[in-house]
Amino acid sequence: MASVSGDIWHDNPFPLIPVVRLGPSADLGAAPVEAADSGNATVGTPTLEELSQLVDDYLAERPAGGRRGRTIALVGDFGLGKSHALREVYAALGARPDGPAMWIVDEPSQDMGRMYRDRLRGPGDTSRGRRAFEELVRDYYAYVTANRVGEQGSDPRLGTLDEIAAGLRDRSLDPDKVVSALRYDPEVIHADLRGTLGEVTEHRRFATALALLQEPPFTRMVWKWLNGEEPAEPLRERGITEAIGPSSGAGGQQYAAAGIDRVFDALAVQGFLHGRVGSPYVLLMDSLEKVLDWPEENRRTFVDAFERLVNIYASRGGLLVFCVSPDGLQALRASVHERVVQLWPTGFSERLTGELVAAYVEAGPDRSIPRPRRSSGPFGPDALRLLYELTEGVPREVLRTCRQAWQLSEDRDGAVREVTAAAVLEAVSLLHEKVSKREVTADVHKALDLGQWRIASLDPVPARVSSPPDTDEEVLYWLAPAPNTYLAVILTRSVLLAGDAERIAAHVHGLRSAVHPARFEALLVVNGHVSQPMQDRLARSIGSRPLVYRQGPFAQSVDEALRQLGRRLEEVRREEDLVQLGERMRRDLERQTAQLTELRQAMATLTLEARPGVVPRRTEPSTPQLTGPVPESPSEPEQAAADLPGPVRRRFREALAVLDTVTRRVAGRTMTRRSAATPSELSALGCATLVRALTEDFRGSVAAWHRTALRGVPTDDQLGELRRICREYETAVEVLPVHLLGSAGQAHPLTAARTVEVLAEEVWGTLSAATVP
């Protein structure tokens, strides 16, 4: 419900584009301007209060012993009110009758010379500021005159010169009159002034120019040069041959770096002048992060010069306040971070969000109508709570949403009686769902081209499951990064409420269950708005963080996200394969143990038969015979593999024959010695037996696969299955001590170990290269 029942509002009090620009503007001041679009409302936040306290403490310090400088950084993402806070500092300092010397940079520019001439605002822009600066330089003139008087000792005719020197230092005496009365050579005094200014400013050209500022014929010329213009001919004759900031447009890009250095030299020199006499001076700079988009050389030059300026302001009693994004702050060296007081504005709390809305409603065009103080107008409690949750208290987003919701709540007469929560929801959707589905899909397709992602030949689930009707979710692409594994790229609109998140989670879980829980990942692309808490909630429920569509390098973001999910799928598949291999090895080891037991019994029987006078125990007919020729009649596995191509059958027969040869050789050697088998011989027999069993299973799996592929050319999925079968055999052989098998005899060019190691690769190469009729 509305916060004030029965009230009616007409004109929208919220700005269309809530952007604050540093410096004087039409809407700056105590009296609001109705036509101003950026608004005038200010809410007292903890960051603004802390910043004001730091500035007040700087101005309240006594200059005795030197004023302590400080540098303050307002760090945060866009829309959090950094520029607004900086403008409040500018307004507060400008309103002081004894305001300090102040320089304003609304944003840095690669053409620093042009920025210095046309946009940088400083004391030289006003007659009051010029007079104050000339008086500052005149104080240095009086200082050097006092030093010259003090060196002369006392003159009985003129009284005590020490008193004159003291009068010059406390500004009670005019230095020009003292020079005239004492008949000093003005050139000598000006030489002393240039020397002193050179020590103070650490810059020869500025020392010369500032010394000439005291001479009326040169005053106008020096001011023009200080304001960025080319030096006049009389100044050139005295060594001032270049402008403070050359234009990169006039001399090419190579002059840009020089312009950056010279502009910062000018700011440093003027800071030196004020800091030496204890006068406060302030530099305000907005949007420092824009230098991140500059070419490498210009960016490095700017960062180096800015860091020097930070050190000067901190050590020479200045106040430097600048706004920067977190990435921009990271671009500065750690040594600068230690010299900077960092203030991090955050989103407003729910209470401050309500105060911000109330402040704009009160300052709007209907403010002439009496209203309760701090009324949020037509915004009810439910609308304010939802407004805070969806915007996370970011001031710019709050104002944009309020303006849109206000427009949606207007009746035919343009009046607003209530802004409901539903209007806030619709406003958020309209503000953030500007890009069409076609454009988002095109950017996703660019990502697939960028990463050469393989689209699945067939969707693993029906269309009604992939993109259910009457929902906002749709699977744009099914990707197959590996056989039997899938990546689903899902597109949805804004996720604003808990019900939206639950619906998406249910959809993703349904897809995961329909495919395979361990072989499925989803990338959710949101074409609209989703708050950070909602992103965290979705990440917990679907297993991956959603990707919110933003214009710019979105295709690269999608490609990187898909690569991360693909690596996750590969790790899961690897773990699953290891579990399956471990289970298979466990079964094979159990079978090997049983076979070794039978081998021991058979060998013991053969040993007893070879000893004279010993009657062997009768064995069962099924006891395997380890010597003698291989039976000619084909076995059951041999018959099952009869359909395999001839080269593949021959490779399996050769491998099995090699393993049988190894077994007969080891058994025969044991019988020749007429002794029990040693542990090493038993290990070789066990390994050969286990490898033979694995090879038989491998042949059976390949034969079964070949029967399924007889209908035509193998599909990609069928080839992937064959590759999996071959990989499992390779993995199983790799973990066994096949090096114990030794040589396969003169009839075989390869060792037994090499024969089984290359078997899977040979089978894969033959079957994958052949076209099944």
C-alpha positions in Angstrom: 0.0 0.0 0.0 1.1 3.6 -0.4 2.9 5.2 2.4 0.6 8.2 2.5 -3.0 7.3 1.7 -4.9 9.7 -0.6 -1.9 11.7 -1.8 -1.3 12.2 -5.5 2.0 13.0 -7.2 2.4 14.2 -10.7 5.8 15.0 -12.1 8.5 12.3 -11.9 11.1 13.6 -9.4 13.8 11.0 -10.3 16.5 11.7 -12.9 16.6 10.0 -16.2 20.3 9.4 -16.0 21.6 9.8 -12.4 25.1 10.8 -13.1 27.1 13.4 -11.0 29.9 15.3 -12.6 32.7 16.8 -10.5 32.9 20.6 -10.6 30.5 23.5 -10.9 27.3 22.8 -12.7 23.8 24.2 -12.9 22.4 22.1 -10.1 25.2 22.7 -7.6 24.3 24.8 -4.6 21.9 25.1 -1.8 18.9 25.9 -3.9 17.7 23.0 -6.1 17.1 23.8 -9.8 13.9 22.2 -11.2 15.4 21.6 -14.6 18.5 19.9 -13.3 18.5 16.2 -14.4 21.2 14.9 -12.1 19.4 15.8 -8.9 20.5 17.4 -5.7 19.5 15.0 -3.0 22.3 13.9 -0.6 21.9 11.2 2.0 24.4 11.0 4.8 26.2 7.8 4.4 29.1 6.5 6.6 31.5 7.0 3.8 30.5 10.6 3.2 30.7 11.3 7.0 34.2 9.8 7.2 35.4 11.7 4.1 34.1 15.0 5.5 35.8 14.3 8.8 39.1 13.6 7.1 38.9 16.9 5.1 37.9 18.9 8.2 40.9 17.4 10.2 43.2 18.4 7.4 42.0 22.0 7.3 42.0 22.2 11.1 45.6 21.3 11.5 48.0 24.1 12.5 50.7 24.8 10.0 53.3 25.2 12.8 55.9 22.6 12.2 54.4 21.8 8.8 51.0 20.7 7.7 50.5 17.0 7.4 49.5 15.9 3.9 47.2 13.1 3.1 45.8 11.2 0.0 42.3 9.8 0.1 41.0 7.2 -2.4 37.3 6.6 -2.9 37.3 3.1 -4.3 34.3 1.2 -5.7 32.4 0.1 -8.7 30.2 2.4 -10.8 27.0 3.9 -9.3 28.0 3.8 -5.6 28.2 7.6 -5.2 32.0 8.2 -5.4 31.6 11.2 -7.7 28.8 12.5 -5.6 30.9 12.4 -2.4 33.8 14.1 -4.2 31.5 16.8 -5.4 30.3 17.3 -1.8 33.9 17.9 -0.8 34.3 20.4 -3.7 31.2 22.3 -2.6 32.2 22.4 1.0 35.7 23.7 0.3 34.3 26.2 -2.2 31.9 27.6 0.3 34.6 28.4 2.9 35.6 32.1 3.0 39.2 31.0 3.5 39.0 28.1 1.1 42.4 26.5 0.1 43.9 26.6 -3.3 42.1 23.9 -5.3 42.7 22.1 -8.6 39.9 20.0 -10.2 40.3 17.2 -12.8 37.0 15.7 -13.7 38.7 12.9 -15.6 42.2 12.2 -16.9 42.9 12.4 -20.6 45.6 11.1 -22.8 46.0 14.6 -24.3 46.9 16.1 -20.9 48.0 19.3 -22.5 44.5 20.0 -23.9 42.9 18.8 -20.6 45.2 21.2 -18.7 44.3 24.2 -21.0 40.6 23.6 -21.4 39.3 21.5 -18.5 41.6 21.6 -15.5 40.2 24.2 -13.0 42.5 25.8 -10.6 43.2 29.1 -8.7 44.3 30.8 -11.9 40.8 30.6 -13.3 39.5 33.4 -11.1 40.8 36.8 -10.3 40.6 35.9 -6.6 42.7 32.9 -7.1 45.3 34.7 -9.2 45.6 37.4 -6.6 46.1 34.8 -3.9 48.7 33.0 -5.9 50.6 36.2 -6.7 50.5 37.0 -3.0 52.0 33.6 -2.3 54.9 34.2 -4.7 55.3 37.7 -3.2 55.7 36.1 0.2 58.7 34.3 -1.3 60.0 37.7 -2.7 59.7 39.2 0.8 61.5 36.1 2.2 64.5 36.5 0.0 64.6 40.3 0.6 64.5 39.7 4.4 67.4 37.3 4.0 69.4 39.9 2.1 68.6 42.5 4.8 69.6 40.2 7.5 73.0 39.6 5.9 73.8 43.4 6.1 73.8 43.6 9.8 72.8 47.0 11.4 72.9 50.5 10.0 72.7 53.4 12.5 71.1 55.7 9.9 68.2 53.3 9.2 67.7 51.8 12.5 67.9 48.0 13.2 67.8 46.0 10.0 66.7 43.0 12.0 63.4 44.7 12.6 63.0 45.4 8.9 63.7 41.7 8.2 61.2 40.7 10.7 58.6 43.1 9.2 59.2 41.5 5.8 58.7 38.0 7.1 55.5 38.8 8.9 54.2 40.7 5.8 53.9 44.1 7.6 56.4 45.7 5.2 56.3 46.1 1.4 59.4 44.3 -0.1 59.5 46.8 -3.1 59.7 49.8 -0.8 62.4 48.1 1.3 64.4 47.4 -1.8 64.0 51.0 -3.0 64.8 52.5 0.4 67.9 50.3 1.0 69.0 50.9 -2.7 69.3 47.2 -3.4 69.8 46.2 -7.0 66.5 44.6 -8.1 68.3 42.2 -10.4 70.2 40.8 -7.4 66.9 40.3 -5.4 65.3 38.7 -8.4 68.3 36.4 -8.8 67.9 35.4 -5.2 64.2 34.8 -5.8 64.9 32.6 -8.8 67.4 30.6 -6.8 65.0 30.2 -3.8 62.1 29.2 -6.1 64.3 26.8 -7.9 65.1 25.0 -4.6 61.4 25.1 -3.6 59.9 24.0 -6.9 62.8 21.7 -8.0 62.2 23.0 -11.5 64.2 25.7 -13.3 61.6 26.8 -15.8 58.9 27.3 -13.2 61.3 29.2 -10.9 62.1 31.7 -13.7 58.4 32.1 -14.6 57.3 32.6 -11.0 60.1 35.2 -10.4 58.9 37.1 -13.5 55.3 37.0 -12.1 56.4 39.9 -9.8 57.3 42.2 -12.6 54.2 43.9 -14.2 55.4 43.6 -17.8 55.6 39.9 -17.5 52.6 39.1 -15.2 50.1 38.6 -18.0 52.6 36.5 -20.1 53.3 34.2 -17.1 49.7 33.6 -16.4 48.9 32.7 -20.0 51.8 30.2 -19.8 50.7 28.9 -16.4 47.2 28.3 -18.0 48.7 26.1 -20.7 49.4 28.5 -23.6 52.6 28.7 -25.7 55.2 31.0 -24.1 55.5 34.5 -25.4 58.8 35.6 -27.1 60.1 37.5 -24.0 59.6 34.3 -22.0 61.4 32.2 -24.6 64.3 34.6 -24.4 64.6 33.7 -20.7 64.6 30.0 -21.2 60.8 29.2 -21.1 60.6 27.7 -24.6 57.7 25.1 -24.3 54.1 25.0 -23.2 53.3 23.1 -20.0 51.2 20.6 -21.9 51.9 20.1 -25.6 48.9 18.8 -27.6 49.2 15.2 -28.8 47.0 16.2 -31.8 49.4 18.8 -33.0 52.7 16.9 -32.6 51.6 13.3 -32.8 51.2 10.6 -30.2 54.8 10.8 -29.2 54.1 14.1 -27.4 51.4 12.6 -25.2 53.8 11.1 -22.7 55.7 14.4 -22.5 52.5 16.3 -21.9 51.5 14.0 -19.0 54.8 14.6 -17.3 54.7 18.4 -17.8 51.2 18.7 -16.5 52.0 16.7 -13.3 55.2 18.9 -12.9 53.0 22.0 -12.9 50.7 20.5 -10.2 53.7 19.4 -8.2 55.4 22.9 -8.4 52.3 24.7 -7.3 52.0 22.2 -4.4 55.6 22.8 -3.4 54.9 26.6 -3.3 51.9 26.2 -0.9 53.4 23.4 1.2 56.6 25.3 2.0 54.7 28.2 3.6 52.1 25.9 5.3 49.2 26.9 3.1 46.6 24.2 2.4 46.1 23.0 -1.2 43.8 20.5 -2.6 43.6 18.4 -5.8 40.4 16.5 -6.6 40.5 13.9 -9.4 37.6 11.8 -10.7 37.5 8.6 -12.8 41.1 7.7 -12.4 40.4 4.2 -13.8 40.0 5.5 -17.3 43.8 5.3 -17.7 43.4 1.5 -17.8 42.1 1.8 -21.4 45.1 3.9 -22.6 48.1 2.5 -24.6 50.8 0.9 -22.5 53.3 3.7 -22.8 50.8 6.5 -21.9 49.3 4.5 -19.1 52.7 3.7 -17.6 53.8 7.4 -17.8 50.6 8.6 -16.2 50.8 6.0 -13.3 54.4 6.9 -12.6 53.7 10.7 -12.6 50.6 10.2 -10.5 52.5 8.2 -7.9 55.1 11.0 -7.7 52.3 13.4 -7.1 50.9 11.3 -4.3 54.3 11.3 -2.6 54.6 15.1 -3.0 51.1 15.7 -1.5 51.7 13.3 1.4 55.1 14.8 2.3 54.5 18.5 1.5 51.2 19.0 3.3 48.7 18.7 0.5 45.3 17.0 0.2 44.7 14.7 -2.8 41.3 13.0 -3.1 40.6 10.8 -6.1 37.9 8.3 -7.2 39.0 5.0 -8.8 37.6 1.6 -9.5 39.1 -1.5 -7.7 40.9 -2.5 -11.0 42.3 1.0 -11.2 43.6 0.9 -7.7 45.3 -2.4 -8.4 47.2 -0.7 -11.3 49.0 1.4 -8.7 52.0 0.0 -6.9 51.8 -1.3 -3.4 54.0 1.6 -2.1 51.2 3.9 -3.2 48.6 1.9 -1.3 50.5 2.4 1.9 50.3 6.2 1.4 46.6 6.3 0.6 43.6 6.3 3.0 41.1 4.0 1.2 37.4 4.6 1.6 35.2 1.9 0.0 31.6 3.1 -0.5 29.0 0.3 -0.5 25.4 -0.1 -1.4 22.9 1.6 0.8 21.2 -0.3 3.6 17.4 -0.7 3.4 17.0 2.3 5.6 19.3 4.5 3.5 17.5 3.3 0.4 14.3 4.6 1.8 15.9 7.9 2.8 17.3 8.3 -0.8 13.8 7.8 -2.3 12.2 10.1 0.2 14.9 12.8 -0.4 14.1 12.8 -4.2 10.4 12.8 -3.6 10.7 15.8 -1.3 13.0 17.6 -3.7 10.8 17.0 -6.7 8.5 19.4 -8.5 5.6 18.6 -6.1 7.6 19.8 -3.1 5.4 22.9 -2.8 2.7 20.7 -1.6 3.0 20.1 2.2 4.1 16.5 2.9 5.3 14.6 6.0 9.0 14.9 6.4 11.0 12.1 4.9 8.0 10.6 3.3 8.8 8.0 0.5 5.7 9.2 -1.3 3.8 6.6 -3.3 6.4 3.9 -2.6 5.0 1.6 0.0 7.0 -0.7 2.4 6.8 -3.7 0.1 8.0 -1.7 -2.9 10.9 -0.2 -1.0 11.9 -3.6 0.4 11.9 -5.2 -3.1 13.6 -2.2 -4.5 16.5 -2.6 -2.0 16.8 -6.4 -2.6 16.9 -6.1 -6.4 19.2 -3.1 -6.6 21.4 -4.1 -3.6 21.2 -0.5 -2.5 23.3 0.8 -5.4 22.2 4.5 -5.5 22.3 4.8 -9.3 20.3 1.6 -9.8 17.8 2.7 -7.1 17.2 6.0 -8.9 16.9 4.4 -12.4 14.4 1.8 -11.1 12.4 4.4 -9.2 12.0 6.6 -12.3 10.9 3.6 -14.4 8.5 2.3 -11.7 7.1 5.8 -11.4 6.3 5.9 -15.1 4.7 2.5 -15.0 2.5 3.7 -12.1 1.1 6.8 -13.9 -2.6 6.8 -14.7 -4.1 8.4 -17.8 -3.8 11.9 -16.3 -0.2 11.4 -15.5 -0.8 11.2 -11.7 0.7 8.6 -9.4 -1.1 7.4 -6.3 0.9 4.2 -5.5 4.0 2.5 -6.8 3.5 -1.2 -6.1 6.0 -4.0 -5.8 4.8 -5.4 -9.1 5.7 -2.1 -10.7 9.2 -2.3 -9.3 9.6 -5.9 -10.7 8.4 -4.8 -14.1 10.7 -1.7 -14.0 13.8 -3.9 -13.3 12.9 -6.2 -16.2 12.4 -3.3 -18.6 15.7 -1.6 -17.6 17.8 -4.7 -17.9 16.3 -6.7 -20.7 17.1 -4.3 -23.5 19.0 -6.8 -25.7 17.1 -9.2 -27.9 17.3 -12.9 -27.6 18.8 -13.0 -31.1 21.7 -10.8 -30.1 22.5 -12.9 -27.1 22.3 -16.1 -29.1 24.7 -14.5 -31.7 27.2 -13.7 -29.0 27.0 -17.3 -27.6 27.5 -18.6 -31.1 30.7 -16.4 -31.4 31.9 -18.1 -28.2 31.4 -21.6 -29.7 33.3 -20.5 -32.8 36.1 -19.0 -30.6 36.6 -22.2 -28.7 35.7 -24.6 -31.5 33.1 -26.3 -29.4 31.5 -29.4 -30.7 27.8 -29.4 -30.8 26.1 -32.7 -30.0 24.9 -34.5 -33.1 21.6 -35.4 -31.3 20.0 -33.7 -28.3 20.2 -36.2 -25.4 16.7 -35.2 -24.2 13.4 -34.4 -26.0 12.6 -30.8 -26.8 9.8 -30.6 -24.3 12.3 -31.5 -21.6 15.1 -29.3 -23.0 12.9 -26.1 -23.4 9.6 -26.6 -21.5 6.6 -24.6 -22.8 5.3 -21.6 -20.8 8.8 -21.0 -19.2 11.6 -18.5 -19.8 14.3 -21.2 -19.9 15.6 -22.6 -23.2 18.6 -24.7 -24.0 20.4 -22.9 -26.8 23.0 -25.5 -27.5 23.9 -29.1 -26.4 27.7 -29.4 -26.5 29.6 -32.7 -26.4 33.2 -32.0 -25.1 33.8 -35.7 -24.8 31.9 -38.9 -25.6 28.7 -39.3 -23.5 29.3 -36.0 -21.7 27.2 -32.9 -22.3 27.3 -29.2 -21.7 24.0 -27.4 -21.9 23.9 -23.6 -22.6 20.7 -22.4 -21.1 19.2 -18.9 -21.7 16.8 -17.3 -19.3 15.4 -13.9 -18.5 15.9 -11.9 -15.3 15.9 -13.9 -12.1 14.3 -11.7 -9.6 12.4 -13.7 -7.1 13.0 -17.0 -5.2 10.4 -18.7 -7.3 12.3 -17.9 -10.4 15.5 -19.5 -8.9 13.6 -22.6 -7.8 12.0 -23.1 -11.3 15.5 -22.8 -13.0 17.0 -25.2 -10.4 14.2 -27.8 -11.0 14.8 -27.5 -14.8 18.5 -28.0 -14.5 18.1 -31.0 -12.1 15.6 -32.6 -14.5 18.1 -32.3 -17.4 20.9 -33.7 -15.2 18.8 -36.7 -14.2 17.7 -37.3 -17.8 21.3 -37.3 -19.1 23.7 -38.6 -16.3 24.4 -36.7 -13.1 28.2 -37.2 -13.5 28.3 -36.4 -17.2 26.3 -33.2 -17.3 27.0 -29.5 -16.6 24.9 -26.4 -17.3 25.9 -22.8 -18.1 23.1 -20.5 -17.3 23.1 -17.2 -19.4 20.8 -14.5 -17.9 19.6 -11.9 -20.4 18.5 -9.4 -17.8 19.1 -8.8 -14.1 20.1 -11.1 -11.3 21.5 -9.8 -8.0 24.6 -11.1 -6.3 22.7 -13.0 -3.6 20.6 -14.6 -6.2 23.6 -15.5 -8.3 25.1 -17.2 -5.2 21.8 -19.1 -4.7 21.7 -20.3 -8.3 25.4 -21.4 -8.1 24.6 -23.5 -5.0 21.5 -25.1 -6.6 22.6 -25.8 -10.2 26.4 -26.3 -9.5 27.7 -23.4 -11.6 27.6 -19.6 -11.5 25.2 -17.9 -13.9 26.7 -15.6 -16.5 24.8 -12.3 -16.9 24.8 -10.9 -20.4 26.8 -7.7 -20.8 27.8 -6.0 -24.0 31.4 -6.1 -24.7 33.7 -9.2 -24.6 30.8 -11.5 -23.7 31.9 -14.2 -26.2 35.2 -14.5 -24.4 33.5 -14.8 -21.1 31.2 -17.6 -22.4 34.2 -19.4 -23.9 36.1 -19.3 -20.6 33.1 -20.4 -18.6 32.6 -23.4 -20.9 36.2 -24.3 -20.7 36.0 -24.4 -16.9 32.9 -26.6 -17.0 34.5 -28.8 -19.6 37.6 -29.3 -17.3 35.2 -30.1 -14.5 33.5 -32.8 -16.6 36.8 -34.3 -17.6 37.9 -34.5 -13.9 34.6 -36.2 -13.0 34.9 -38.7 -15.9 38.5 -39.4 -14.9 37.5 -40.1 -11.4 34.6 -42.3 -12.6 36.9 -44.2 -14.9 39.3 -44.8 -12.0 36.6 -46.1 -9.8 35.4 -48.5 -12.5 39.0 -49.6 -13.2 39.6 -50.2 -9.6 36.4 -52.3 -9.3 37.4 -54.3 -12.4 40.9 -54.8 -11.1 39.5 -56.1 -7.9 37.4 -58.6 -9.7 40.3 -59.6 -12.0 42.6 -60.0 -9.0 40.1 -62.3 -7.3 40.0 -64.4 -10.5 43.8 -64.3 -10.8 44.0 -65.6 -7.2 41.8 -68.5 -8.1 43.7 -69.2 -11.3 47.1 -69.1 -9.4 45.7 -71.6 -7.0 44.8 -73.9 -9.9 48.3 -73.4 -11.4 50.0 -74.3 -8.1 48.0 -77.5 -8.0 48.7 -78.4 -11.6 52.5 -77.7 -11.2 52.6 -79.8 -8.0 50.9 -82.6 -9.9 53.4 -82.4 -12.8 56.3 -82.4 -10.3 55.0 -85.6 -8.6 54.5 -87.3 -11.9 58.1 -86.6 -12.9 59.5 -88.2 -9.7 60.2 -91.9 -9.8 58.2 -94.1 -7.4 55.6 -91.4 -6.6 52.0 -92.1 -7.5 50.4 -88.7 -8.4 47.0 -87.8 -7.1 44.3 -88.1 -9.8 43.3 -84.6 -11.1 40.0 -83.6 -12.5 39.6 -83.6 -16.2 39.1 -79.8 -16.2 42.7 -79.2 -15.0 44.5 -77.0 -17.6 47.5 -78.5 -19.4 50.4 -76.1 -19.6 52.4 -77.9 -22.3 51.6 -79.3 -25.6 50.2 -77.8 -28.8 47.4 -75.3 -28.9 44.1 -77.0 -29.7 43.1 -76.6 -33.3 39.3 -76.4 -32.6 38.2 -72.8 -32.1 37.1 -71.9 -28.5 33.9 -70.1 -27.7 35.5 -66.6 -27.5 37.3 -67.3 -30.8 34.0 -68.1 -32.4 32.5 -64.9 -31.0 35.2 -62.8 -32.6 34.9 -64.5 -36.0 33.1 -61.4 -37.4 36.0 -59.1 -36.7 38.1 -57.9 -39.6 41.0 -60.1 -40.5 43.8 -57.8 -39.3 42.1 -57.3 -36.0 41.6 -61.1 -35.5 45.2 -61.7 -36.3 46.5 -59.2 -33.8 44.4 -60.7 -31.0 45.6 -64.3 -32.0 49.2 -63.1 -32.0 48.8 -61.4 -28.6 47.1 -64.5 -27.1 49.7 -66.8 -28.6 52.6 -64.7 -27.2 51.0 -64.9 -23.7 50.6 -68.7 -24.0 54.2 -69.0 -25.1 55.3 -67.1 -22.0 53.2 -69.3 -19.8 54.5 -72.6 -21.3 58.1 -71.3 -21.1 57.9 -70.5 -17.4 56.1 -73.7 -16.6 58.6 -75.7 -18.7 61.6 -74.1 -16.9 60.1 -75.1 -13.6 59.5 -78.7 -14.6 63.1 -79.0 -16.0 64.5 -78.0 -12.6 62.1 -80.5 -11.0 61.5 -78.1 -8.2 58.7 -75.9 -6.9 58.1 -72.5 -8.7 59.9 -69.5 -7.2 57.9 -66.3 -6.2 59.2 -64.4 -9.3 58.1 -67.2 -11.6 54.7 -67.3 -9.9 54.5 -63.5 -10.4 55.3 -63.9 -14.1 52.7 -66.7 -14.4 50.1 -64.7 -12.6 50.7 -61.6 -14.7 50.6 -63.6 -17.9 47.4 -65.2 -16.8 45.7 -62.0 -15.8 46.8 -60.2 -19.0 45.5 -63.1 -21.1 42.1 -62.8 -19.3 42.1 -59.0 -19.9 42.9 -59.6 -23.5 40.1 -62.1 -23.9 37.7 -59.6 -22.3 39.0 -56.9 -24.6 38.5 -59.0 -27.7 35.0 -59.8 -26.5 34.2 -56.1 -26.0 35.6 -55.2 -29.4 33.6 -58.0 -31.1 30.4 -56.8 -29.4 31.1 -53.3 -30.4 31.8 -54.4 -34.0 28.5 -56.2 -34.2 26.6 -53.1 -33.3 28.5 -51.0 -35.9 27.7 -53.4 -38.8 24.7 -51.4 -39.8 26.8 -48.7 -41.5 29.6 -46.3 -41.0 30.3 -45.9 -37.2 28.8 -42.7 -35.7 30.8 -40.3 -33.5 29.2 -41.8 -30.4 30.1 -45.4 -31.6 33.7 -44.3 -32.2 33.8 -42.7 -28.8 32.6 -46.0 -27.3 35.4 -47.9 -29.1 37.9 -45.4 -27.9 36.7 -45.9 -24.3 37.0 -49.7 -24.6 40.6 -49.3 -25.9 41.5 -46.8 -23.2 40.3 -49.1 -20.5 42.5 -51.9 -21.8 45.5 -49.6 -22.1 45.0 -48.4 -18.5 44.6 -51.9 -17.1 47.8 -53.1 -18.8 49.8 -50.0 -17.7 49.2 -50.8 -14.0 50.4 -54.4 -14.3 54.1 -55.5 -14.2 54.1 -56.7 -17.8 57.9 -56.2 -17.9 58.1 -59.5 -16.0 56.8 -61.4 -19.1 60.1 -61.2 -20.8 60.8 -62.3 -24.4 58.2 -64.0 -26.6 60.7 -66.1 -28.5 62.4 -65.8 -31.9 59.1 -66.1 -33.8 57.9 -62.8 -32.5 59.8 -59.5 -33.2 58.2 -57.8 -30.2 58.5 -58.6 -26.5 55.4 -59.8 -24.7 55.1 -56.5 -22.8 55.4 -54.5 -26.0 52.8 -56.7 -27.7 50.1 -56.1 -25.2 51.0 -52.4 -24.8 50.4 -51.5 -28.5 47.5 -53.9 -29.0 44.8 -51.4 -28.1 46.3 -48.7 -30.3 46.6 -51.1 -33.2 43.0 -52.2 -32.8 41.8 -48.6 -32.6 43.8 -47.5 -35.6 42.5 -50.4 -37.8 38.8 -50.1 -36.8 38.6 -46.3 -36.8 40.2 -46.0 -40.2 38.0 -48.7 -41.8 34.6 -48.1 -43.3 32.2 -50.7 -42.1 30.1 -52.0 -45.0 
